[in-house]
Amino acid sequence: ECAASVARRGVTTSPLQSLYLLNSPFAVGQGKILADRLSRTTNDRTDFIQSAFREILLRDASAEELSAAQEVWPRFVPGTPVADTSTIPASLCQALLNLNEFIYVE
């Protein structure tokens, strides 16, 4: 079979790309930097979540997204003690940076 020239490239995202973004030191660091910056502007969890959505995705979180983010906020974060919630803002920012909505322009 011969290779054909096409005007548009097919989507080739693999799960490994997403796993790399979730685990790369660069992505973790960027999530922390953004969370630190946003934390300086508000102490309110809802305001923080909305600010993260606005900063990263250029839109407000939907009611469903806001509810989901607030629900997981107090939960255990892998690798941290249950009582330690200090990594949650950075984890939220990192997760938003890994969304297809952030990575791909429609």
Contacts in CASP RR format, 6 or more apart in sequence:
PFRMAT RR
TARGET T0000
AUTHOR 0000-0000-0000
METHOD contacts of the structure
MODEL  1
ECAASVARRGVTTSPLQSLYLLNSPFAVGQGKILADRLSRTTNDRTDFIQ
SAFREILLRDASAEELSAAQEVWPRFVPGTPVADTSTIPASLCQALLNLN
EFIYVE
13 100 0 8 1.000
18 98 0 8 1.000
21 27 0 8 1.000
21 97 0 8 1.000
21 98 0 8 1.000
21 103 0 8 1.000
22 94 0 8 1.000
22 95 0 8 1.000
22 98 0 8 1.000
27 94 0 8 1.000
27 97 0 8 1.000
27 98 0 8 1.000
28 90 0 8 1.000
28 94 0 8 1.000
29 90 0 8 1.000
29 94 0 8 1.000
30 93 0 8 1.000
30 94 0 8 1.000
30 97 0 8 1.000
31 90 0 8 1.000
31 93 0 8 1.000
31 94 0 8 1.000
31 97 0 8 1.000
32 90 0 8 1.000
32 93 0 8 1.000
34 52 0 8 1.000
34 55 0 8 1.000
34 56 0 8 1.000
34 90 0 8 1.000
34 93 0 8 1.000
34 97 0 8 1.000
35 52 0 8 1.000
35 89 0 8 1.000
35 90 0 8 1.000
35 92 0 8 1.000
35 93 0 8 1.000
36 90 0 8 1.000
38 48 0 8 1.000
38 51 0 8 1.000
38 52 0 8 1.000
38 55 0 8 1.000
38 89 0 8 1.000
38 93 0 8 1.000
39 48 0 8 1.000
39 89 0 8 1.000
41 47 0 8 1.000
41 51 0 8 1.000
42 48 0 8 1.000
42 51 0 8 1.000
45 70 0 8 1.000
45 73 0 8 1.000
46 66 0 8 1.000
46 70 0 8 1.000
48 89 0 8 1.000
49 61 0 8 1.000
49 66 0 8 1.000
49 69 0 8 1.000
49 70 0 8 1.000
49 92 0 8 1.000
50 60 0 8 1.000
50 61 0 8 1.000
50 66 0 8 1.000
52 89 0 8 1.000
52 92 0 8 1.000
52 93 0 8 1.000
52 96 0 8 1.000
53 59 0 8 1.000
53 60 0 8 1.000
53 61 0 8 1.000
53 65 0 8 1.000
53 96 0 8 1.000
54 60 0 8 1.000
56 93 0 8 1.000
56 96 0 8 1.000
56 97 0 8 1.000
56 102 0 8 1.000
57 96 0 8 1.000
57 99 0 8 1.000
57 101 0 8 1.000
57 102 0 8 1.000
61 69 0 8 1.000
69 92 0 8 1.000
72 88 0 8 1.000
73 85 0 8 1.000
73 88 0 8 1.000
73 92 0 8 1.000
74 85 0 8 1.000
76 82 0 8 1.000
77 84 0 8 1.000
77 85 0 8 1.000
77 87 0 8 1.000
77 88 0 8 1.000
77 91 0 8 1.000
80 86 0 8 1.000
80 87 0 8 1.000
96 102 0 8 1.000
END
